[in-house]
Amino acid sequence: MLTSRTFLKRTRAGAVVKVVREHYLRDDIPCGAAACRLCPPRPAGPGLGLQAQPSGAASSLCPGPHYLLPDTNLLLHQIDILEDPVIKNVIVLQTVLQEVRNRSAPVYKRIRDVIQNPEKHFYSFTNEHHRETYIKQEQGESSNDRNDRAIRVAVKWYNEHLKKIDSEEKIQVIFLTNDRTNKEKALEEGIAAYTCEEYIKSLTANPDLVDRLACVSDEGKEIESGKIIFPEHIPLSKLQQGIKSGIYLQGTYRASRENYLEATVWVHGDAEENKEIIIQGLKHLNRAVHEDIVAVELLTKDEWVAPSSVVLQDDGQNEDDIENEEEKENILKTCVSKDMLRPTGKVVGIIKRNWRPFCGMLSKSQIKEARRHLFTPADRRIPRIRIETRQADTLEGQRIIVAIDGWPRNSRYPNGHFVKNLGSAGDKETETEVLLLEHDVPHQPFSQNVLSFLPKMPWSITEQDMKCREDLRHLCVCSVDPPGCTDIDDALHCRETENGNIEVGVHIADVSHFIRPGNALDEESAKRGTTVYLCEKRIDMVPELLSSNLCSLRSNVDRLAFSCIWEMNQKAEILKTRFTKSVINSKASLTYAEAQMRIDSATMNDDITTSLRGLNKLAKILKKKRIDNGALTLSSPEVRFHMDSETHDPIDLQTKELKETNSMVEEFMLLANVSVAQKIYDEFPEFALLRKHPAPPPSNYDILVKAAKSKNLEIKTDSAKALAESLDRAESPTFPYLNTLLRILATRCMMQAVYFCSGMDNDFHHYGLASPIYTHFTSPIRRYADIIVHRLLAVAIGADSTYPELTDKHKLADICKNLNYRHKMSQYAQRASVAFHTQLFFKNKGVVNEDAYVLFVRKNAVVVLIPKYGLEGTVFFEEKGKPTPRLDYNNEVPSLTVEDTTLHVFDKVKVNIMLDASNIQHQKIRMVLVEPKILGSDVSANLSTEISNNEPEKKKKKLQK
């Protein structure tokens, strides 16, 4: 049966066009009920459909067997309830799914996953194409009202249809809606309809499920005072007009980790002016949450402020105590010079919320029998969230997940609901789960669908595999990696040719041979983007069969590779470059230390050692050339933990020692990446996936230049070469570690390197490497970018065929966006893992006394680096409940005077290091200044540490007084 729909549509140019769409209706769409013999069989696919005799939680409202049918808003807001294992046999209408898809991509993905879960018995019913459930929009009826009516028609049809099924007990369809009008109309039409809260409260055997109800209406949820705290948000339609006319600016809201009363908004668009806007003060922050897309109104220049140097944490005071907040805001507005002022604004509206489920802990209310409690997120950039729960006693001391539901104008904190209990705080497994969730690292096991695309074992190289491939198994190839490495991406060889030149080969695992475009394995790898290395765990981008076996270039086994082979002269000048798919057989899998030992040995002269010496000699020449061209040699302290073999707790912590062989491997990987980048760009000038490192804006270097100046050294920042040369010159005979500190500080000034599509950008330059073009080719086991580059290179040399997405620059740009996000989150997750294991290391150490250097000065603190552990921490001089010393902060010559002692950047100091476990949610390494001795400061600081660790709350306050 055919019907047609006609509607008007406005084009981008502003013209109005009439669109006529054919709409097919059918009478053979199954209802999904297992017991139904009236409908044709359900097509095979994911999910099992609705049960013949619905099982699930018993409801006091509807004791008989029943299916649930939610409307759009209920599905959008109560997805946590629907995901609970208790809720089964749910009909999801096409009308509802389409609306959810248009309004929230994350919720749409979650409901699709639930529908595909066979244990849940959810069924997606195509009501918009069923002859008896499709309805036309009536004249004067809004789309929303038409959809509500379509849902009610589908419920009625289901109830009539299920009556005809031959079964012992008749199955009823229950309509769930939180829309008062829709519910009233449903009841008038004889439909059994309940709100989500009514139905969930009727599940008497599952009282804990009530905690997961989202607080969709703020009615009755206001704090008792009812005092308006925040300005009203301007409606979206007015915001869009204001952004068009330039009254408001649109950007991404980024809360500060160090100061909960400050944020920055990164303005979208090309305008360099006012790219970053500072927001200060509770009312100006106006209920925005980290990563929201907001509209900002610029304040007049006389209201502009400077970025705060004060460290302020939200201590979760009484919600009504707004005066306390205003006092803190006044601290931010201390006198600053005019050149430090930055464009300042206020949030006037929210364009798009980017709320996600947050990990953290419950701060239980002191009021007995209270149901309302504050939840403190693990991420300090997220505000505390008020939730209602009956399980406060059970959840205390646990890591839990909470979702935000809304933020009324008269509430100091947003409202939310409990989602899930992760486990005990401090437990290693729980804390690892928290850091993976908080950094959005996909870490669920690979699905059966993904694993089905792996090669069948036992696997061997076939004749088909050898097509378009060179056999290089005769070459003396070896790999050099960190100890314990199982995902070996790269191997090298070096040999003299008959004409006196040198042949050097970089051989990279041919992952793209096993991961074919567009299948489930490829999509999962693209989503993950990168392998994430934690201290004791590796979250693989590809399944282990590939990462640690078939793609890993282990020694003495045949492996497929993609080879980049150069002919060089003795000066390491490239004479010829060629690329080929190959088969190799690595002769040795060495660690950096083993390779170094071979190079340095006077007795070893075998083929592998000779090859390594040749590579090392060329690498030194290549490195000198790079540095002469202006490549930067920066520093970043990396740590390695030594684990107890039984408890797996860290027993030693050392900074990683880099050997010559680290540099040797790095040089040839860089060279391969540059060679491949040039090749794919020459072949695909519009579609090459490249990597660039933007030059930092001059203002980024202010702190480095001032810090060097305070030591009578000049750092030039006109170009990478000028910076590299001035860093090389910045030596002090009496202070050898100064150069390392300057390089660490220079690293902090750098921008993030990013992937991009060559057809979407004009600036290809890699600032840090001083290279005009660069990409990633050498680690396809752990980076999806390299897989795309392999596919491009394979097409370029005629070793593989192309596919549409590979030559679509917009699709590639989207891939790059995800890769940049995943790489950033991976770095943050790795740092968080190091921080957690550092806490475990110091847990049983008591107080450790170590040398440190001042890296940064703040208005009330200094940030120090402890070289022995590669550890950074903040020494506070102004803390709650302690006498405040006299502080004088100087931004021009970065220094902080505490009482009569002045601390400069790079000053050597002594600190006591200990674990502060007084706040189980945010356990931290606490550092207290020991030398130079500051009168009245370190005494109270040490006392505060003892108090916070050893005394109950009441006694703590008494001692502090």
N, C-alpha and C positions, 0 to 999 in steps of 0.2 A: 504494500500500500504506500502510495507516494503523496506527500503533502509538501507545500513549499512555504518558506518563511521569507518575508521581505522586510528589510530595514535600511535606514539611512546611515551612512558612515562618512565622517570627515577625513579627507586625505591630509598628508603632511603639508601640502601646499595651501590647504585651507578650503578646497572645493568640497562640496557635498555630493556624494554619489549614492545611487540606489543599488542595493545588493539583494539579489534573489538567490536563496539557497534551497536546494532540494533536500527534503528530510524524509528518509525512508522509515516506515513503521512495519513491525513484524508481529506475528502471533506465535512464533516458535522460540521465544526467549524463555529459558527455564526460570522457575522461581527460586531454585537453589535448595529447597527442602529435600532431604534424603528420602523421606517417606512418600514424596509426591510421584504418582504414576500418571498424572494428567499432563505434565509437561514433558517435552523431549528430554533425553539424557543431557546432563550438564557437560559442556566440552571439557576435555582433559586440560589440566593446568594447575598452577599452584593453589594451595588451600584445599580443604575438603568440603566446603559448603556447609549448610546448616544441618544439625543433627536431626535424626528422625524423632527422637525423644530428647528434647533439649535438657542437657545437664548443666549445672552451674549452681550459683548460690541461691538458696531458698529465699523468696521474698514474701514478707507478710502482706504486702499490697496485692500481689498477684501470685497466689500459691500454686496455680496450675502451670503446666508447661508453656513457655512463651519465648518468642524472639523479641529482640529490641531493635527499634529503628530510630536513630538520632537525627535531629536536624543539623543544619550547617554550623550554627553558632555553638551548639553543644559539642560537636565534634572538634571544632577549633579550640575551644577553651578547656574541654575536659578530656583531652587526648591521654593524659596520665591515667585517668580512671579506665578508659577503654583499653589501654595496654595491660592493665592488671590481669593476671592469670584467672582471677575469679570471674571476670566478665567474658562470657562466651555467647555464641549464636546471635550475632548482630548483623542486620541488613544495612548495607551502606548503598544509598541510592546514587545513581549517576548524577542527578541534579546536585546532590550534596558534594560529591567528589569534585565536580567541575568548579563549584564555588570555592571549595577549600584550595584547589590548585591555583586559582586566581588570587587568593588572599594570603596564603602562607605556604611557600614551597617546603619548609622543614616539616610542618604538620602533614602535608600531603604525602611526603616520603614516609613518614612514620605510619600513617594509616595504610599506605600500600604494603608496607612490611608486615603489618598486623594481618591484612587480608591474605597475604601469602603464607602465613603461619598456620599449618594444618591443625595444630592443637587448639586454636582459638575459634574455629568454625565461624569466621566472618565471611559474608557473601556480598559481592558487588553486583547489584541488580541494575540493568540498563533500562531504567524506567522511561527515559526520553525517547526510546525507539520501540517501546512496547505499545501495541495498538490500543490496549485498554488503560494504560496509565499515562500516555502522552496527552498534554493539554495545551491549548493555544492561549496566548496572552490576550486578555480581554481589553477592550478599549478603555483607556483611563486607568488601567491597572499597572502598578509599578512592577519592575522585574522581580523585586524582592517579594512582593505579595504574590506574584504568579508562581514563584518557586516554592513559597510556603504552601500554596494551594496544591501544587504538584506533589509535594511530600504527603499531604493529607490524603490526596486521591490514591497514592501508592499504598498507604497504610490500609485504607478501606478495601482496596482491591485484594491485598494480601489476606486480610481477615476473611473476606468472602471466599477467596480461592482455597484457603486452608480448611474451611468448613467442609469442602467437598472431598477432602482426603479421608480415606478409610483408616482410622486409627482409634485405639482405645480411648485416648483422651484428646480432645480438640486442642490444637495449638493456637494461642492468641498472639497477635503482634502488638507490643506496647510501644507507644510513641513517646519519645523523650525530648522535651524542649524546655528551655529556660525563658522562652518568649511568652509573656503573659497573654498577649492577644492571640497568638497562634494556638496556645493551649486551650483558651476559652472556645475558639472556633472548633477545635478538634472535639472537645467535650460536647458541644452543641450538635456535632455531626455523629455522635455516638461512638467516638474513638476513645479507647482507654489511653489517657495521656497523663504523664507525670513530669515534674521537674527532675533534674538529675539528682538534686539533694534529696527529694522525697523518695526516689527509688533506692538510692544508695543507703539511706537510713533504714529502709525496710529490710535490708540484708542483715538481719540480726546476728547471723553467725560470723559476720565479717565487720565488726565495729571499727577496726583500724582503717578501713577503706574511706571513712568519712574524712580523715586527715588529708587525703589526696584530692579532695574537692577543690577546684579552683574557685577563688573568690571573685566571681565575674561582676557582681554589682557591689558598689561600695556602700550601699544602703545598710545602715545599722553597724557599719564597721568603723565609723569615724572615732577618733580618739575623744575622750570624754569632754575635753575643753571646747572642742569644736572651733578653735581659733584658726583663722585662715593664715597659713604660713607662706604659701607660694602664690605668685601671680598666676592668673588663668592662662592656659595655652591658647594661642590664636588658632582658629580652625584651619584645616589643611587648604581649603580653597583660597582663603585670604593669604596664607603663607606663600602659595604658588604665585599669586599675583604680585606679592611683595618682592619675591625673589626675581621675578621677571623684570620688575621696575627698578630693582637695585636697592630697595629699602632694606631688605634682609639678605643675608648670605647663607648659603646651604653648605654644610660640611659634616665631617665625622667627629663626634665628641670623644675625646680621649681623657679620661680621668687620670689624676696624678697618683702614683703609688705612695709618694712621701707626704702628700698634703691633701686631705679629703675635702678641703674647702677650695681647691683649685683644679682647673682642667684647661685643656687647649682644644680648640676646634680647628681642624685642618680643612680649609675651604676648598670645595670642589671647583674645577675649572682651570683655565689657563692663566688667569690673572696672578702675576707674581706679587702684586701689592696685597697686603693683608692676607697672605697665604695662611698664616697661623694667628689665631685670635686667642687671647688669654681670657678665661672666665674665672672670676674670683667671688667668693661669698655664696652662702646657701641660696639666697633668693635669686641670684643671677644664674646659678647652676640649674635652678628650676626643674628638678625632678628628672633631669637627663641621666642616663646610665651609660657607662663605658661602651663605646662602639655604636651608640644610637646615631642615626642621621638626623641632624637638628637644623633649625633655622635660628640665626643669630642676628641681633641688632647691634651695630657698633655704637659704643658710647662716645660722647664728645671727647676731644683730645685732653681736656682738663680733667677727665675722669680716668684716663689711661693709667695702668699700673705696670710694675716690673714683675717678672717671674719671681715667685717667692723663694727665699733660701731657707725658710723655716720648715722643719719637719713636724707635721701635725697628724696624729692618728685619731680616728673617731673612737672615743672610749665608751660609747654606748650609754651616755648619760640619760637622765629622765627625758622623755620625749617632749615634754612641755617646756624644758629649760632652754628656750631659744636665746635668752639673754647671754647664756654661756657661749653660744655660737657667735653672737655678735662681738663679744669680747675677743674671741679668737680671730675674727675677721679684722679687728682693729690692729692685731699684731702684724698682719700681712701688710698693712698700709703705713709702714715706717718710711721715713724720708729716704728717697733715692734720687740719684742724679737724673736729669732729663734724658740723657742719651740711653739710659737703661729702660725707659718706658717703652712698652709694646702696645700695638693695637689691642684694645680691650672691648669686650662685648657682654651681652647677656642673652641667654637662651629664651626665645619667645614662643617656640613651638617645637613639636616633635614631628618629623616627616616620616621616619620609619624606626620602629623599635627593633633592636637587635638582641632582645632578651633570649637567654638560653637557660637550661637547667644549671644551677650553681652548686658546687660542692662547698661544704663548710661544717660548722658545728652550731648546736643549739646553745644559746645563752639563756638558761632557765630563769623564769621570772621568780622573784623573791616572794611573791604573793602566794600563799598556800592555796591549793586547789585551782590555781589560775590555768586557763587554757591558752591564753595568748602569750607568746614568747618571742624574743628576738633571735634571729638566726644570723650568725656572723660568717660571711663568705670567706673562703680561703684566699681569694684574690682581693687585696686591699683596695683595688680600684672600684669594687662593687659595694654599694651601700648595704647596711644591715637590712634585713627583711623581716617584717612581722608576720608570724604564722600562727594558726590555731592548731593545737594538737592535744590529744588525750594521752599521748605516749611519752610525755616529757621526761619522766623518770627513766624509762627504757632508753631514750635517745641521748640522754646526757652522757658526754664522753665518747659519743659515736660520731663518725664522719657520715653526714647525710647529704642528700641532694634535695634542693628546694627550687621551685619555679616562681617567678614573679607574676602576679595577676593584674595588678594595677597600682597606681600611686595617686591617692586623692590629695587635693590642695591643702587639707587641714591635717595631714599626717607627716610627721618628721621622716618616717621611713615608708617604703612601699609595702603593700600587702602581698602575701604569697601563700603557697601551700606545700606541704611535705610530699616528696615524690618517692624517695628510696633511702634505705639504710645501707651504707657501704661496709661498715665494720668498725672496729675499735680504733680510735685515734692513736697514732704512734706505731701501730702494727705495720710491718714493712709492706705486706701485700696490699693493705688498705691504702697506705700513703702513695704507693705506686699507681694504684687505680685512680686515686684523686688527681695526681699530677697529669696522668694521661687524659682524663676527662676534662680537666681545667685547661689543658692546652689543645683540646680538640684533636687528639691523635687517634685515628681509627685503629683499634687494637682488638676487635672481635676476631675469633677464629675465622679462617677462610671458609666460605660456604661450600657446600657440595657442588653447587652450580659452577663456582670458580674452579674448584679442584678437578672437575670433569674435563677441563681443557688442558690438563697436564699430560705429558707423554706417558704412555703405558710402560711400566717396568717389566722385565729388564730392557733398558734402552741401549741402542748402539748406533753408530754412524752408518747410514745406508748409502747406496750408490746415488740415490736421489739427493741426499744431503751434500754430496761431493760436487754436484753440478755448480758451476760458477764459483768454485772454491779452489784455493791453492793448497797443496799438501806441504806443510812446513814442519812436519814432525821430526825431520832430520836436524832442525836447528837447535842450538844449545840455549833453550829458553828457560828462564827461571823467574820466580815471583819473590818480591820482598815486601813484607807486611808486618803489622804489629803482632806481638805474641798472642796466640789463641784465635787468630782470624780464620774463619771458615768460609766467609763469602769473598773469595779472592777474585777481584774484578780484572786485574791487570798483570801482565808478565812482560819481560823485556829480553832482548837479545842484542849482542854486539859482536861483530866479526870483521876482520879485515878482508877487503876484496882483492882480486888479482891485480887491479890497477893501482893499489896502494891507498885507496880510500877506505872509508869505514862504512859498513852497513849497520844501521841501528833500527830495531823494530820494537814498536809498542803493540802488544797483542791484548785486545780487550774482549771479555766474555761476550759471545754473540747471543744476548738475551732476546733480541727481536726475532730470532729464528723460532723461539719457543712461544713467544707472546705475540699472537697475530692480531691485527687491528680489529677493534669492534666487538671482540668476544668478551665474556664475563670476566675472564682473567685480566684482559687488557683494561677494562673499565675499572676494576678494583685496584689495579696498580696505578692507574691515572688518578683515582680518588685519593689514594694514600700518598702518592707523590714522592715519598722518600722513606728510607729505612730510618728508624729512630733508635739511637744508641743510648741506653740508660746505663747506670753504673753496673748493674747486675743482669741486665735484660736487653734483648734486641727485639724491636718490633719490626718484623720484616715487611718490605714493600711487596715482595713476591713470595709464594709458598716455599717452604724449606727445601723441597725436592729440587727446586731450581737454585735457590740462593746458596745452599751449602753443598750441593751435589752436582747436578748436570751442568750448571753454568759456572760453577766455581773452578778456576783454573788450577786444580790441585796437581801435585807432581805425579808423574808416571801413569797418567791416564790420558786417553785421547779426548780433546775438547774442541768444540767449535769456537772460533774466534773471529774478530774483525780486526785486521791488522793495518797499521800505518807504518810504512817502511821508508826510511830516508837513506840516501847515499850522501855522506858528508866527507869533507876533507879534514885534515888534522886540526884545522882551526875551528871546527864545529860549524862550518858554513854549509848550508843545505844545497846540494847540487841537483838532486832529484827527489821527488816525493811520489809515492804511489800508495793506493788503498786497495785492499783486497779482503774478501771473506776467505777464511782459512781454516785448517785443522792443525792444532799444535799438540805437542806432548811435552809438558814442562818437566825439566830435568831436576828441579829442586824448588821446594817451597821454604824460603828462608825468612827469618825475622830480621829486623833492622840490625840487631846486635850481631847475629850470625853472619850477615853479609859484611858488616864492618870488620869483623874478626878475620874473614877470608881476605879482604882487601889489604888489611894491615899485616897479615901473616907473611913471614919471610920464607916459609917452607912450602906453602900451597901454591901450585902453578897449574892446576887442572883447568879444563875448558870453562867451567862455570866461574872460577875465580878470575881467569884472564878476561872473560866477558865483563864481569863486575868492575874490574880495574879500568877497562876501556870506557865503560859507561860513566864511571866516577870522574875520570879525567875530562871527558867531554862536558859533563854536567857542570863542572867548575867554570869552564869557559863560557857555557851558556848563561850561567848565573851572573857572571861578571858583565856580560853584554847587556843583560836585562837591567841590572842595577845602573850601568852607565847610561842606559836609555831613560832612566828616571823611575824604575820600578821601586816600590816601597818595601822596606824590610821592617815590619812592625812587630810588636810583641804582645802576647796575651798569655798570662800564666795559666797553664793547663795542669790539672792534678790527676794522679793515678792512685787508686785505692788498692791496698793489699788486704784480701779478705781471709777471715778465719775459715778453714776448710769445713768445719762442722756447723758453726752458727751462721756463717755467711755475713757476719758483721765486720765492718772495716777495722783492722788492727794497726794499719799504718797508712800514712797519707804523705805523698811526696809529689813535688812538681815533676812533670815529665822531662826527661833529658833527651834532647834531639841530637842525633848523630849525623855524620856526613851522608850516610845512606838515605836518611829521611829526605835530605836536600836533593840527592841524586835522583830518587824516584820522582820527586815533585817536579824537577826540571823537565823530565821527559813527558810527564803527564801534561804540563803546561804547553810544551811544544806541540804535542799531539792535538790538544784542544784548539790551539791557534791554527794549525794546518787544516784541521777538519772544518773549522769555522769559515776559513777562506774558501774552501772547496764548495761547501753547501751554499754559501752566499753567491759564489760565481754561478752556480747552477740554478739556484732558486732565489733571486734577489728580493722577491716579495714574500717568500714563505720560509726563510731560514729561521730556526729557533736559536737565538744568540743570547749571550749574557753580557751585561754591561755593569760598570761600576761608576756612578756619577761622581763628578768632582764635588766635594763639600762646599757649601756657601762659605764665604770668608768669615762670617760671624762664628761658624763652628770652631774655628781655630783660636778664638779669643782666649780661652782658658789655658791652652797650650803655650801661646805666645807670652801671656802674662806670667805663667809659671816659670818659663825659661828665663824671662827678663829678671825675675826675682833672684835668679842665680847668675846674673850678668851674662846670659847667653842669648843669642839672637836666632830665632827660628823664622825662616822665610817660607811663605805659603803661596807664592804667586803661581807655582806649578808643582806637579808631583816631583819633578827633578830637583827643583829648588828646595822642596821640603826634605827629600831624601838626602841631599848634600848637606843641608844645615843640621839634620839629625846625625849624620856621620861626624860632623865637626864638633857636635855638642858633647865634649868629653870633659871630665874633671879628674885630674890626677888624684885628688884627695877623696873623691866620691865616685868610685868606679860604677856603682849601681845606678847613678843618675841617668845615664844614657838609656838603660832599660826602662826606667820610670817614664822618661820622655816618650819612648816608643809606645809604652802602654797607654799613655795619655793621648798620643796621636791616634791610636786605634779607636779611642772613644769619639774622636772628632769625625770619623769616617761615616759615609752614607752606606746604606745596605746595597749590596750587589743584587741585581734582579734579572730574571729571564724576560725576554721580549721577542716579538715577531718582527723581522727586519722590514716588512712592508708597512708596519704601523709606527715606525720611529725613525728619526734621522741621526740620532746621536748613538753611535755604537761603541764609543771609547771606554776602555776599562782603565780607570784612573790608577788603581793600586798596582796593576801589572804593567802599566804604561804600554798597553797594546791597543792598536786601532780596532781590532776585532777579536772576539773570544766566544767560546761556547763550552759546553760540558759534553764530553764524549767518552770519558775514561771510567765511569762507574755506573753502568746500566743495571747492575744487580740492586743498587741502592738508590738510584735516582731515575725518575721517570723521564726527566728532560733528556737524558742520554739515550733512552730508547727511541724517542722521536728523532733525535739527531742521527742515530744509527739508521733509522728508516729513510731519512732524507739522503744520507750518504749512499745507502744501498741503491736507491733509485738513481742517484747521480752517476754511479759507476756501472749501472745496468745489472746489478746483482739481485734486484727485487723489483716488484711492480708497485706503482703508487696507488693511492685510494683517495676519494674525494676530500675527506677531512684534512689530509696532509697538505693539500694545496688550497686551503681556505684560511686566509689570514685572520679572519674574525674568530674562527674556531681555535686556531693556534693561540691567539691573544687570550682567549678564555682559559686555555690550558695553562698558559704562562701565569695568569692571575692566580689560579689554584696552586700552582707549583710554588710561587713566591710566598703565598700564605702558609702552605705546608712546611716549607723550609724554615720560615721564621718561627712557627710554632714548635718545630722539631728542636731548634736551637734553645728556645725557652724551656722546653721539657727537659733537655739534657742538663741545662744549668740548674733547674729545680731538683733534678736527681742528685747532682753533685752536692747541692746545698743540704739535702736531706741526709745523705751519707756522711757529710761533714759533721752534722749534728750527732749522728750515731757514733762517730769517731770520738767526739769530745764528751759524749754522755758519761763515760766512766773515767774520764781523765781528771776530774776536779778542776782546779784552776791551773792553767798553763801560762807561763810567762815567756813572751817572745819579742824579738825586735820587729819593728814595723816602720813604714814610711807613710807620711801624710800624702794622699792623692788629691783630695778635694777639701775645701773648707766651706762650711755652711754657716748660717747665722747663729745656730745653737749646737753645732756638731762638727766633727771632722771625720772624713772617710779615710781609713788607713788600709794599706796592703801589707800582708805578712808574707815575705818572699818564701820562707821555709815551706809554707803550706799552699802558696798561691791563693791565699784567702783574703777576701776583702770584707770589711765590716765598718760599722759606724760607732764612733765614741760620742755619746750625748753628754752635754754639760747642763742641760735644762730639762728636768724631768718632773713629772707630777709627784707631789708629796715630798719634795726635797727642797732645801734652800737653794735659791738660784744664784750662781756666782755672777760677778760683773762680766758682761760680754761685750766686746767691741769688734765688729766685723768690717774688714776692709776689702772691697771688691777689686780695687785697682791693683794693689799688690796683694794677691790672694792670701789673706791671713786672718786669724781669729785670735784676739787677745782675751784670755780667760784670767780674771783677776789681774795679776801682774806678769803673766807668762804669755808670750806671743808665739803662736804656732803658724809656720809658713808651709806652703805646698812643698813637698819633698823633704821636710824635716824628718830626721830619724828619731823615733820615740820607742818607748817600751810599753807594752800593753799586757794586761792580764786577760786571758781568753777563757770563757766558760760557757756552758750551755745554760741558757735561761729558759726553764721549763715552767715558769709561773703561769704562762698562757699556753695551755696545751694545744690550742688552735694554731697559734703562731709561735711555736718554739723557735728560738733564734740563738745564734752565737752572740753572746754579749761581750763587749770589749770595754775595758776600763783603763784609762791612762794611768801609768805608774811613774814613768819618767818622760818629760820633766814633771816634777812634783808640783801640783797646784794646790795651794792652801785651801782647805775646806771642801775640795771637790772630790778627790778620789776616796776620801774617808767616807763621805755620804754615799758615793756611788757603790763602794764595796758593801757598806751596810745595807743599802737598798737591795743588792743582789742576794745577800744572805737572808734578808727578810722575805723577799719574794719566793725564795726556794724552800724555806724551812718553816714558815709560820702560817697559822690559819688566818683567814681574812680579817677578823676583828682585831687580833693582836697585831697584825701587819699595820693597820691604820694607826693604832696606838703608838707603836714604835716609830712610825714615820713622823707623827706629830712631835 
